Amino acid sequence: MARDILVLVEHAEGKVDSITSQLLTIGHRLAEQTGVKLVAAAIGHKLDSVAAAVQDSGMDKIVLVDDPALALAPAEVQAHVIAEVARQIDPCLVLIGYNLVGMELTPAIASQLGMNAFTNCVAVEIRDDAVTVTRPLFDSTIHAQIVLEENATAVIALQKGSFPPLETSSKQATVELVSVDVTSIPSRSRVVGIIEEPRGEVDIAKAEIIVAVGRGIGNEEKIHFTAELAEALGGVLACSRPVVDMGWLPRERQVGASGKTVTPKIYVACGISGAIQHLTGMREAKRIIAINKDPNAPIFQVAHVGVVGDLFEIVPALTKAAKEARVRQD
Amino acid sequence: MNIVVCCKAVPGLVTDLKIGLDGRSLQYQGQLLSINECDEYALEEALTLKRAHGGQVTVISMGGIKVQDVLYYALAKGADKAVRVDCESQDPRVASAVLAAALKKLEFDLVLTGTQSRDTLGGQVGIAAANLLGLPFAYAVVDVELHDNNAVKVRKELGGGRYAEVELALPALLCVQTGIQPLSFVPPARRIRARQQPVSSLSPTDLGLPADQLVPKGYRFVAVHPPERTHQVELLQGNRQEIATALLAKIQESL
């Protein structure tokens, strides 16, 4: 593996996304183990602060494509530019974050480069001299380990939160400006604007205690079981995506990749299986309690305390105990 | 507006999972196949657009004869035509090449599909096919508006409550997010009637794909197993009162 490892820097409004530091940490480790160079690439406009933020992250070089046309470019143009940069660097691996941005860009970049892409990965490491990725299958109940063949190239999209944070390095990366003729890229789409979700009546991101309800609740009429628990604990009610999709709770209550990221002291997950999109939004909670009838549910991968059982038995009993404790306190 | 919806047929409970002899596929006892939930939302959106703007909805799925059930289900929901591509591959590169070749045989203004399938959790095939066909694309779309019959304006998720509004010239491919429309119920009588509708099929030969594009390359599976526990979860046991008491104590000590 003599070719470099390329990490794609994700940023918005001049700030580097935290997933990038995880990618750089893991890229650095892989580069050291295999004796190749680590290169980072950022595309966009006004990238000075972006370059400065990652320059001491242990990579050898950071490549910038800084162009006003990239300030608000559609995904097809971004993928084209990234593929062009990748062609110039000719890396063995391209590491990218598996969030909504990466989900859209990864297949397009890989397809342009004619590379395999492995998305949703929880690990990439060297095992027996071979690049090995681990990724979930079948609703995350199974993990598959996949070995890349010698000299095979791949785009690897990694989940957030599975890796230690960045160690800074005394090595300052050299900055290389690369120009790509962005306006000549054939594009049949354009970004009209960026919209922020209007604030609702509750901000679940501010809560210290969250009781979150998932698809396991079964139907809208039963949501009250979890609402009562939230109230008895003095917390707020939140939910996973399917509950919003079914129209049982408003979108402002949604925890996860497309909803809010929360870090409460207590997170009680009731009937939530734990799809990666949900875990992304709550895995940093101080104490995670999961109640689920399926012992293999991925939520137990991140939970500190778990109950394998029927939430319709456990939740009302906990609500009752919490209410009684309050009465005793008063 | 003519819309093609790509629906994957996915197994429910999977047992006896093994790595295939070629090392690049997985074998399992898959019970009943059903429509991948994310793709069902794409179908609902297509039917909603058809009601508003007219045109035809064609549903396409890839796989063996068992996949036909999913196509009948889509017909029962209101799709006009169904096409099965007789090719089985879970490899994203192969699947997107096959899908792109099949789409070339169909007439469409818009291709809709979901964000990912519950079996491989890859989320690649739609956008990779769009790239092969040179179509503009958008992922995690939560709203679609037709503009003058030659463009769509969509709202797509960027994560954390942020969205982008994107205008795409037609034909385009959209991966729609779950919840874009409520899922409709299909009465059993309609499902039975739908089984009398024709389903056309395309073979790899019909698609004229060279054999080397139908074979996964560059990797092999070495292990499949339940996720390793990276940290120990403390599982509480007992009757409901005991569990409730223990849980409350855990909650109180964390505050």
HADDOCK unambig.tbl for C-alpha pairs under 7 A between the chains (distance, minus, plus):
assign (segid A and resid 76 and name CA) (segid B and resid 136 and name CA) 6.49 0.50 0.50
assign (segid A and resid 100 and name CA) (segid B and resid 158 and name CA) 5.63 0.50 0.50
assign (segid A and resid 100 and name CA) (segid B and resid 159 and name CA) 5.96 0.50 0.50
assign (segid A and resid 101 and name CA) (segid B and resid 158 and name CA) 6.34 0.50 0.50
assign (segid A and resid 104 and name CA) (segid B and resid 139 and name CA) 5.51 0.50 0.50
assign (segid A and resid 107 and name CA) (segid B and resid 124 and name CA) 5.10 0.50 0.50
assign (segid A and resid 107 and name CA) (segid B and resid 127 and name CA) 5.93 0.50 0.50
assign (segid A and resid 107 and name CA) (segid B and resid 128 and name CA) 5.12 0.50 0.50
assign (segid A and resid 108 and name CA) (segid B and resid 127 and name CA) 6.02 0.50 0.50
assign (segid A and resid 108 and name CA) (segid B and resid 128 and name CA) 5.37 0.50 0.50
assign (segid A and resid 108 and name CA) (segid B and resid 131 and name CA) 5.93 0.50 0.50
assign (segid A and resid 111 and name CA) (segid B and resid 128 and name CA) 5.52 0.50 0.50
assign (segid A and resid 111 and name CA) (segid B and resid 131 and name CA) 6.63 0.50 0.50
assign (segid A and resid 116 and name CA) (segid B and resid 93 and name CA) 6.71 0.50 0.50
assign (segid A and resid 119 and name CA) (segid B and resid 122 and name CA) 5.67 0.50 0.50
assign (segid A and resid 120 and name CA) (segid B and resid 122 and name CA) 6.77 0.50 0.50
assign (segid A and resid 137 and name CA) (segid B and resid 119 and name CA) 5.59 0.50 0.50
assign (segid A and resid 137 and name CA) (segid B and resid 120 and name CA) 4.97 0.50 0.50
assign (segid A and resid 137 and name CA) (segid B and resid 121 and name CA) 5.92 0.50 0.50
assign (segid A and resid 138 and name CA) (segid B and resid 118 and name CA) 5.64 0.50 0.50
assign (segid A and resid 138 and name CA) (segid B and resid 119 and name CA) 4.06 0.50 0.50
assign (segid A and resid 138 and name CA) (segid B and resid 120 and name CA) 6.16 0.50 0.50
assign (segid A and resid 139 and name CA) (segid B and resid 118 and name CA) 5.37 0.50 0.50
assign (segid A and resid 139 and name CA) (segid B and resid 119 and name CA) 6.37 0.50 0.50
assign (segid A and resid 141 and name CA) (segid B and resid 226 and name CA) 5.94 0.50 0.50
assign (segid A and resid 141 and name CA) (segid B and resid 227 and name CA) 6.80 0.50 0.50
assign (segid A and resid 142 and name CA) (segid B and resid 224 and name CA) 6.58 0.50 0.50
assign (segid A and resid 142 and name CA) (segid B and resid 225 and name CA) 5.46 0.50 0.50
assign (segid A and resid 142 and name CA) (segid B and resid 226 and name CA) 4.45 0.50 0.50
assign (segid A and resid 142 and name CA) (segid B and resid 227 and name CA) 5.79 0.50 0.50
assign (segid A and resid 143 and name CA) (segid B and resid 224 and name CA) 5.66 0.50 0.50
assign (segid A and resid 143 and name CA) (segid B and resid 225 and name CA) 5.50 0.50 0.50
assign (segid A and resid 143 and name CA) (segid B and resid 226 and name CA) 5.74 0.50 0.50
assign (segid A and resid 143 and name CA) (segid B and resid 227 and name CA) 5.21 0.50 0.50
assign (segid A and resid 144 and name CA) (segid B and resid 221 and name CA) 6.92 0.50 0.50
assign (segid A and resid 144 and name CA) (segid B and resid 223 and name CA) 5.69 0.50 0.50
assign (segid A and resid 144 and name CA) (segid B and resid 224 and name CA) 4.37 0.50 0.50
assign (segid A and resid 144 and name CA) (segid B and resid 225 and name CA) 6.62 0.50 0.50
assign (segid A and resid 145 and name CA) (segid B and resid 221 and name CA) 5.84 0.50 0.50
assign (segid A and resid 145 and name CA) (segid B and resid 222 and name CA) 5.56 0.50 0.50
assign (segid A and resid 145 and name CA) (segid B and resid 223 and name CA) 5.08 0.50 0.50
assign (segid A and resid 145 and name CA) (segid B and resid 224 and name CA) 6.33 0.50 0.50
assign (segid A and resid 146 and name CA) (segid B and resid 219 and name CA) 6.61 0.50 0.50
assign (segid A and resid 146 and name CA) (segid B and resid 220 and name CA) 5.56 0.50 0.50
assign (segid A and resid 146 and name CA) (segid B and resid 221 and name CA) 4.33 0.50 0.50
assign (segid A and resid 146 and name CA) (segid B and resid 222 and name CA) 5.65 0.50 0.50
assign (segid A and resid 147 and name CA) (segid B and resid 219 and name CA) 5.52 0.50 0.50
assign (segid A and resid 147 and name CA) (segid B and resid 220 and name CA) 5.45 0.50 0.50
assign (segid A and resid 147 and name CA) (segid B and resid 221 and name CA) 6.26 0.50 0.50
assign (segid A and resid 147 and name CA) (segid B and resid 222 and name CA) 6.59 0.50 0.50
assign (segid A and resid 148 and name CA) (segid B and resid 218 and name CA) 5.94 0.50 0.50
assign (segid A and resid 148 and name CA) (segid B and resid 219 and name CA) 4.33 0.50 0.50
assign (segid A and resid 148 and name CA) (segid B and resid 220 and name CA) 6.65 0.50 0.50
assign (segid A and resid 149 and name CA) (segid B and resid 218 and name CA) 5.19 0.50 0.50
assign (segid A and resid 149 and name CA) (segid B and resid 219 and name CA) 5.18 0.50 0.50
assign (segid A and resid 152 and name CA) (segid B and resid 218 and name CA) 5.36 0.50 0.50
assign (segid A and resid 188 and name CA) (segid B and resid 136 and name CA) 5.69 0.50 0.50
assign (segid A and resid 188 and name CA) (segid B and resid 168 and name CA) 5.97 0.50 0.50
assign (segid A and resid 188 and name CA) (segid B and resid 169 and name CA) 5.44 0.50 0.50
assign (segid A and resid 189 and name CA) (segid B and resid 136 and name CA) 6.02 0.50 0.50
assign (segid A and resid 189 and name CA) (segid B and resid 166 and name CA) 6.81 0.50 0.50
assign (segid A and resid 189 and name CA) (segid B and resid 167 and name CA) 5.40 0.50 0.50
assign (segid A and resid 189 and name CA) (segid B and resid 168 and name CA) 4.17 0.50 0.50
assign (segid A and resid 189 and name CA) (segid B and resid 169 and name CA) 6.09 0.50 0.50
assign (segid A and resid 190 and name CA) (segid B and resid 166 and name CA) 5.61 0.50 0.50
assign (segid A and resid 190 and name CA) (segid B and resid 167 and name CA) 5.35 0.50 0.50
assign (segid A and resid 190 and name CA) (segid B and resid 168 and name CA) 6.64 0.50 0.50
assign (segid A and resid 191 and name CA) (segid B and resid 164 and name CA) 6.86 0.50 0.50
assign (segid A and resid 191 and name CA) (segid B and resid 165 and name CA) 5.89 0.50 0.50
assign (segid A and resid 191 and name CA) (segid B and resid 166 and name CA) 4.33 0.50 0.50
assign (segid A and resid 191 and name CA) (segid B and resid 167 and name CA) 6.37 0.50 0.50
assign (segid A and resid 192 and name CA) (segid B and resid 165 and name CA) 5.25 0.50 0.50
assign (segid A and resid 192 and name CA) (segid B and resid 166 and name CA) 5.35 0.50 0.50
assign (segid A and resid 192 and name CA) (segid B and resid 167 and name CA) 6.69 0.50 0.50
assign (segid A and resid 193 and name CA) (segid B and resid 164 and name CA) 5.77 0.50 0.50
assign (segid A and resid 193 and name CA) (segid B and resid 165 and name CA) 5.29 0.50 0.50
assign (segid A and resid 194 and name CA) (segid B and resid 163 and name CA) 5.71 0.50 0.50
assign (segid A and resid 194 and name CA) (segid B and resid 164 and name CA) 4.44 0.50 0.50
assign (segid A and resid 194 and name CA) (segid B and resid 165 and name CA) 6.25 0.50 0.50
assign (segid A and resid 195 and name CA) (segid B and resid 162 and name CA) 5.82 0.50 0.50
assign (segid A and resid 195 and name CA) (segid B and resid 163 and name CA) 5.04 0.50 0.50
assign (segid A and resid 195 and name CA) (segid B and resid 164 and name CA) 6.04 0.50 0.50
assign (segid A and resid 196 and name CA) (segid B and resid 161 and name CA) 6.14 0.50 0.50
assign (segid A and resid 196 and name CA) (segid B and resid 162 and name CA) 4.67 0.50 0.50
assign (segid A and resid 196 and name CA) (segid B and resid 163 and name CA) 6.32 0.50 0.50
assign (segid A and resid 197 and name CA) (segid B and resid 161 and name CA) 5.13 0.50 0.50
assign (segid A and resid 197 and name CA) (segid B and resid 162 and name CA) 5.99 0.50 0.50
assign (segid A and resid 245 and name CA) (segid B and resid 178 and name CA) 6.48 0.50 0.50
assign (segid A and resid 245 and name CA) (segid B and resid 179 and name CA) 4.01 0.50 0.50
assign (segid A and resid 246 and name CA) (segid B and resid 179 and name CA) 6.83 0.50 0.50
assign (segid A and resid 246 and name CA) (segid B and resid 182 and name CA) 6.71 0.50 0.50
assign (segid A and resid 257 and name CA) (segid B and resid 159 and name CA) 5.40 0.50 0.50
assign (segid A and resid 257 and name CA) (segid B and resid 160 and name CA) 6.10 0.50 0.50
assign (segid A and resid 258 and name CA) (segid B and resid 157 and name CA) 6.58 0.50 0.50
assign (segid A and resid 258 and name CA) (segid B and resid 159 and name CA) 4.18 0.50 0.50
assign (segid A and resid 258 and name CA) (segid B and resid 160 and name CA) 5.19 0.50 0.50
assign (segid A and resid 258 and name CA) (segid B and resid 161 and name CA) 6.02 0.50 0.50
assign (segid A and resid 259 and name CA) (segid B and resid 159 and name CA) 6.65 0.50 0.50
assign (segid A and resid 259 and name CA) (segid B and resid 160 and name CA) 5.10 0.50 0.50
assign (segid A and resid 259 and name CA) (segid B and resid 161 and name CA) 5.40 0.50 0.50
assign (segid A and resid 260 and name CA) (segid B and resid 160 and name CA) 5.33 0.50 0.50
assign (segid A and resid 260 and name CA) (segid B and resid 161 and name CA) 6.71 0.50 0.50
assign (segid A and resid 261 and name CA) (segid B and resid 160 and name CA) 6.89 0.50 0.50
assign (segid A and resid 265 and name CA) (segid B and resid 254 and name CA) 6.60 0.50 0.50
assign (segid A and resid 265 and name CA) (segid B and resid 255 and name CA) 6.52 0.50 0.50
assign (segid A and resid 266 and name CA) (segid B and resid 251 and name CA) 6.74 0.50 0.50
assign (segid A and resid 300 and name CA) (segid B and resid 233 and name CA) 6.59 0.50 0.50
assign (segid A and resid 301 and name CA) (segid B and resid 229 and name CA) 5.98 0.50 0.50
assign (segid A and resid 303 and name CA) (segid B and resid 233 and name CA) 5.86 0.50 0.50
assign (segid A and resid 304 and name CA) (segid B and resid 233 and name CA) 4.74 0.50 0.50
assign (segid A and resid 304 and name CA) (segid B and resid 234 and name CA) 6.05 0.50 0.50
assign (segid A and resid 305 and name CA) (segid B and resid 233 and name CA) 5.43 0.50 0.50
assign (segid A and resid 305 and name CA) (segid B and resid 234 and name CA) 4.69 0.50 0.50
assign (segid A and resid 305 and name CA) (segid B and resid 235 and name CA) 5.88 0.50 0.50
assign (segid A and resid 306 and name CA) (segid B and resid 233 and name CA) 6.31 0.50 0.50
assign (segid A and resid 306 and name CA) (segid B and resid 234 and name CA) 5.94 0.50 0.50
assign (segid A and resid 306 and name CA) (segid B and resid 235 and name CA) 4.64 0.50 0.50
assign (segid A and resid 306 and name CA) (segid B and resid 236 and name CA) 6.19 0.50 0.50
assign (segid A and resid 307 and name CA) (segid B and resid 235 and name CA) 5.64 0.50 0.50
assign (segid A and resid 307 and name CA) (segid B and resid 236 and name CA) 5.43 0.50 0.50
assign (segid A and resid 313 and name CA) (segid B and resid 240 and name CA) 6.54 0.50 0.50
assign (segid A and resid 314 and name CA) (segid B and resid 240 and name CA) 5.72 0.50 0.50
assign (segid A and resid 314 and name CA) (segid B and resid 244 and name CA) 6.52 0.50 0.50
assign (segid A and resid 317 and name CA) (segid B and resid 240 and name CA) 6.42 0.50 0.50
assign (segid A and resid 317 and name CA) (segid B and resid 241 and name CA) 6.24 0.50 0.50
assign (segid A and resid 317 and name CA) (segid B and resid 244 and name CA) 5.69 0.50 0.50
assign (segid A and resid 318 and name CA) (segid B and resid 244 and name CA) 4.48 0.50 0.50
assign (segid A and resid 318 and name CA) (segid B and resid 248 and name CA) 6.89 0.50 0.50
assign (segid A and resid 321 and name CA) (segid B and resid 244 and name CA) 6.52 0.50 0.50
assign (segid A and resid 321 and name CA) (segid B and resid 245 and name CA) 6.58 0.50 0.50
assign (segid A and resid 322 and name CA) (segid B and resid 248 and name CA) 6.70 0.50 0.50
